[in-house]
Amino acid sequence: MKVQFLGTGTSTGVPQIGCQCEVCTSNDPRDKRLRSSVRIEAGDVLLMVDCTPDFRQQVMPLPFQKIDGYLFTHEHYDHVGGIDDLRPFSRFGPVDLYMEERLEMAVRERMPYCFTPHGYGGIPNINIKRINHEEPFHVGPVEVIPIRVMHHMLPILGFRIGNFAYLTDVKTIPEEGVKKLHGLDTLVISALRKTEHISHQTLGEAVALTQAINPGRAYFSHLSHEMGLHAEVEKELPENTFLAYDGLVIESR
């Protein structure tokens, strides 16, 4: 399985508009972060997780091909703001969007023109497939296991595919979710910054949770400019844990 990080930043992206901190003015390309999303090639199946406001920029350098399944974690704008830009992919037929009922209601409210009885040209051809955190589902031959995650008080989803798991906007994970994360080769998990936040893990909390899950390796994503310089923070991390960065490609067994 091949995983490409399309974006590794938080909701404001990095650099943050108007900020002149050392991270936002860094010349290290690893400190330039679009909103968080990943592209997953699982055999012949192409999956994406979250469709950010930066979607168009993220996919322009990539091969133009059918997306077999789009997995969504939750309804916040930095995770769904690029759905309208799926229009070109309608050339391959409907794009299947996998999401929970609450998120489906939010998308229908924000984009009602996509769900009129008689659609018209120029709108994304999307097909919502409702999922829940208790039941695995398949995209073609690929099994996807939803993981319940808490984004402060908001229940959202992470996903496990084989021995790879992607968890974003994590503050806590209920025990039922942790049980689904045993035996991972690769874990991607969010870590906003080093200081406390009401709805996101700190780097220290993410490290502790990663050590409890004990994957073969872990990558931290959904990073804000307050995390610090990529090159400096990586030196502080335990063995087999890394900061992800935009464009990074990894293989997961």
Secondary structure, 3 states (H helix, E strand, C coil): CEEEEEECECCCCECCCCCCCCCCCCCCHHHCECECEEEEEECCEEEEECCCCCHHHHHCCCCCCCCCEEECCCCCHHHHCCHHHHHHHHHHCCEEEEECHHHHHHHHHHCHHHHCCCCCCCCCCEEEEECCCCCCEEECCEEEEEEEEEECCEEEEEEEECCEEEECCCCECCHHHHHCCCCCCEEEEECCECCCCCCCCEHHHHHHHHHHHCCCEEEEECECHHHCCHHHHHCCCCCCEEECCCCCEEECC
